[in-house]
């Protein structure tokens, strides 16, 4: 299992990551024990926001009833789509260098964000019916096609995860689902059941050999690569899509590519590039942030 290594001074993040590891790999009783331990930790037990979040997470586990929305119906200011997330790192078997610059861990500054990811990670392992029911409710709320990003944070942690999602997506043709993944071996094990309404972007920073990537590129669901490119500095969200950033991206990347503007749904007049098979084979690049 891949996981991020936090510095010795990042004590809260290290503690949260230890809980994340147990949620992804441990039994239900081990998960509850780890949750009790972090609740009593001096790092968190005087913080009302964390106390509330951990109690709600414990309730989700004990009752099987989600205390945090399983799906974000409008994503966030950069993602105006339905979205689903799990814990980053521990659910990412294909993670490589990306762990060093992954933005998802920044959300762990916020108790509810961490607890929502943790809840969904737990449900993916022990209560998939809750996710399936929530997805059906979301799907029924739309009368026409809608966009959904699968795994804003986290990834397919197993071939079983892929099989679950491919079945769910296939049975919901209104959903125009897309995502970024490094779980190539897990996806290839489900190459016999690819949903026509799912678009895969090969996420950069993975640990896969070139022969595996070549096989993934041949799948019907694969649009192309999505690559975080270093332009010599980390950029702010407002810097994405600017003339200066796009120029620096093209110079750093060195070949034809489509620069990401940072806000989904704003990149073309015909839809968002990452969900368009019309851009099949064209790398989409974004400045590391």
C-alpha positions in Angstrom: 0.0 0.0 0.0 1.2 3.5 -0.9 1.0 6.2 1.7 2.4 9.7 2.1 5.4 10.3 4.4 4.8 13.3 6.6 7.6 15.3 8.3 8.2 14.8 12.0 6.7 18.2 12.7 3.4 17.5 10.9 2.0 15.6 13.9 -1.7 16.1 13.2 -1.3 14.9 9.6 0.8 11.9 10.7 -1.9 11.0 13.2 -4.7 11.4 10.6 -2.7 9.2 8.2 -2.3 6.5 10.8 -6.1 6.5 11.1 -6.5 6.4 7.3 -4.2 3.4 7.1 -6.4 1.5 9.6 -9.6 2.5 7.9 -8.3 1.1 4.6 -6.6 -2.0 5.9 -8.0 -2.9 9.3 -11.1 -4.7 10.6 -14.2 -2.8 11.8 -13.2 -3.3 15.4 -9.6 -2.1 14.6 -11.1 1.0 12.9 -13.3 1.8 15.9 -10.3 1.4 18.2 -8.2 3.7 16.1 -10.9 6.2 16.1 -11.3 6.1 19.9 -7.6 6.6 20.2 -7.4 9.7 17.9 -10.5 11.2 19.6 -8.6 11.1 23.0 -5.4 12.4 21.5 -4.2 15.9 22.8 -3.8 16.8 19.2 -7.6 16.8 18.7 -9.5 16.4 22.0 -9.7 20.1 22.7 -10.8 21.1 19.1 -14.6 21.3 18.8 -14.5 20.8 15.1 -12.5 17.6 15.2 -14.5 16.3 18.2 -17.7 16.8 16.2 -16.3 15.2 13.1 -14.9 12.2 14.8 -18.2 11.6 16.6 -20.1 11.8 13.3 -17.6 9.4 11.6 -18.1 7.0 14.5 -21.9 7.2 14.0 -21.5 6.5 10.3 -19.5 3.4 11.1 -21.8 2.1 13.9 -25.1 2.8 12.2 -24.3 2.4 8.5 -26.0 5.7 7.9 -23.9 8.4 6.3 -23.4 11.5 8.5 -21.6 13.3 5.7 -22.9 13.5 2.1 -21.5 10.6 0.2 -21.6 12.6 -3.0 -20.9 16.3 -3.3 -23.7 17.4 -5.6 -22.0 20.6 -6.9 -18.4 19.7 -6.1 -16.7 23.0 -5.2 -15.8 26.4 -6.8 -13.4 24.6 -9.1 -15.7 21.6 -9.8 -19.3 22.3 -10.6 -20.1 18.6 -11.0 -21.3 15.7 -8.8 -18.3 14.3 -7.1 -17.1 11.4 -5.0 -13.9 11.1 -2.9 -12.1 8.8 -0.6 -8.9 9.1 1.5 -5.9 9.9 -0.7 -2.7 7.8 -0.5 -4.0 4.8 1.3 -6.5 4.1 -1.5 -4.0 4.8 -4.3 -2.1 1.6 -5.2 -0.7 3.2 -8.3 0.7 6.3 -6.6 4.3 7.2 -7.2 5.9 10.6 -7.3 2.4 12.2 -7.0 2.4 11.6 -3.3 5.0 14.4 -3.0 2.8 17.0 -4.6 -0.8 15.6 -4.1 -3.1 18.5 -3.2 -5.7 16.2 -1.6 -3.9 16.1 1.7 -4.4 19.8 2.1 -8.1 19.2 2.7 -7.1 17.4 5.9 -6.8 20.8 7.6 -10.7 20.7 7.7 -12.3 18.2 10.0 -15.4 17.6 7.9 -13.4 17.1 4.7 -11.2 14.4 6.3 -14.2 12.7 8.0 -16.2 12.6 4.7 -13.2 11.0 2.9 -12.8 8.6 5.8 -16.5 7.7 5.9 -16.5 7.0 2.1 -13.4 4.9 2.4 -14.9 2.8 5.2 -18.2 2.4 3.2 -16.2 1.2 0.1 -14.8 -1.6 2.2 -17.7 -2.5 4.5 -20.9 -0.8 3.3 -21.1 -0.4 -0.4 -24.9 -0.6 -0.4 -24.9 2.9 1.2 -22.9 4.2 -1.7 -25.0 2.4 -4.3 -28.2 3.8 -2.7 -26.8 7.3 -2.6 -25.7 7.1 -6.2 -29.2 6.0 -7.2 -30.7 8.9 -5.3 -28.4 11.4 -7.0 -29.1 9.8 -10.4 -32.9 10.0 -9.9 -32.6 13.7 -9.1 -31.5 14.5 -12.7 -34.0 14.3 -15.6 -31.2 14.6 -18.2 -27.5 13.8 -18.5 -25.2 15.2 -15.9 -21.4 15.2 -15.3 -19.8 13.4 -12.4 -16.2 13.1 -11.3 -15.3 9.8 -9.7 -12.5 10.2 -7.2 -11.7 13.9 -6.7 -9.5 12.5 -3.9 -8.4 8.9 -3.6 -8.6 6.2 -6.3 -9.8 2.7 -7.0 -8.0 0.8 -4.2 -8.7 -2.7 -5.7 -10.1 -4.5 -8.7 -13.2 -5.1 -6.6 -13.6 -1.3 -6.3 -13.4 -1.0 -10.1 -15.9 -3.7 -10.7 -18.3 -2.1 -8.3 -18.1 1.3 -10.0 -18.1 0.0 -13.5 -21.4 -1.8 -12.7 -22.9 1.2 -11.0 -22.0 3.5 -13.9 -23.2 1.1 -16.6 -26.6 1.0 -14.9 -26.9 4.8 -14.8 -26.6 5.9 -18.4 -27.5 9.5 -17.6 -24.3 9.9 -15.7 -21.4 11.2 -17.7 -18.6 10.0 -15.5 -15.0 10.8 -15.8 -11.9 10.6 -13.6 -8.2 10.5 -13.2 -6.6 7.2 -12.1 -3.3 5.5 -11.5 -4.9 2.2 -10.6 -4.0 0.6 -13.9 -3.7 -3.0 -12.9 -7.0 -2.8 -11.1 -8.7 -1.3 -14.2 -7.1 -3.8 -16.6 -8.6 -6.7 -14.5 -12.0 -5.3 -15.4 -11.3 -4.6 -19.1 -14.2 -6.9 -20.0 -16.8 -4.6 -18.4 -15.9 -1.1 -19.5 -18.8 1.4 -19.2 -19.4 3.5 -22.3 -20.3 6.5 -20.1 -17.0 6.6 -18.3 -13.9 8.5 -19.5 -10.5 7.7 -18.0 -7.6 10.1 -17.8 -4.3 8.6 -17.1 -3.0 10.5 -14.1 0.7 11.4 -14.0 3.0 10.6 -11.1 2.2 6.9 -11.1 4.4 4.0 -10.4 3.5 1.8 -13.4 5.9 0.5 -16.1 5.5 1.7 -19.6 4.1 -1.6 -20.9 1.2 -1.3 -18.4 0.5 2.3 -19.4 0.5 1.2 -23.1 -2.2 -1.4 -22.3 -4.4 1.2 -20.5 -4.1 3.7 -23.4 -5.6 1.0 -25.7 -8.8 0.8 -23.6 -12.0 2.3 -25.1 -12.6 4.3 -22.0 -9.2 6.0 -22.0 -9.1 9.6 -23.3 -5.4 10.3 -22.6 -2.9 11.5 -20.0 -3.5 14.2 -17.4 -0.1 15.5 -16.2 0.9 17.9 -13.5 3.9 19.8 -14.8 6.5 21.7 -12.8 7.0 25.2 -14.1 9.6 26.0 -11.5 7.2 27.1 -8.9 3.9 26.1 -7.4 1.0 28.2 -8.6 -2.1 29.5 -7.0 -5.5 28.5 -8.2 -6.1 31.9 -9.8 -2.9 31.4 -11.9 -4.3 28.5 -13.9 -5.4 29.4 -17.4 -3.5 32.7 -17.5 -1.4 33.5 -20.6 1.7 33.5 -18.5 1.0 30.1 -16.9 0.0 28.5 -20.2 3.1 29.7 -21.9 5.3 28.3 -19.1 3.4 25.0 -19.2 4.0 24.6 -22.9 7.7 25.4 -22.6 8.1 23.0 -19.7 6.2 20.2 -21.3 7.8 20.6 -24.6 5.2 19.1 -26.9 1.6 19.6 -28.0 -0.8 19.6 -25.1 -4.0 21.1 -23.8 -3.5 23.4 -20.8 -6.1 23.0 -18.0 -7.7 26.3 -16.9 -8.1 25.0 -13.4 -11.9 25.3 -13.2 -13.8 22.3 -14.7 -16.4 23.0 -17.3 -14.8 26.3 -18.5 -12.2 24.9 -20.9 -14.2 24.4 -24.1 -17.5 25.5 -25.5 -18.5 21.8 -26.1 -17.9 20.4 -22.6 -15.0 19.8 -20.3 -11.9 18.5 -21.9 -11.2 15.7 -19.5 -14.6 14.1 -20.3 -14.3 14.4 -24.1 -13.2 11.5 -26.2 -12.8 14.1 -29.0 -9.5 14.9 -27.3 -8.4 11.3 -27.2 -4.7 11.0 -27.1 -4.0 14.7 -26.4 -2.2 15.2 -23.1 -3.9 17.7 -20.7 -1.4 19.5 -18.6 -1.7 21.6 -15.4 0.9 23.5 -13.4 1.8 21.8 -10.1 -0.1 23.6 -7.3 
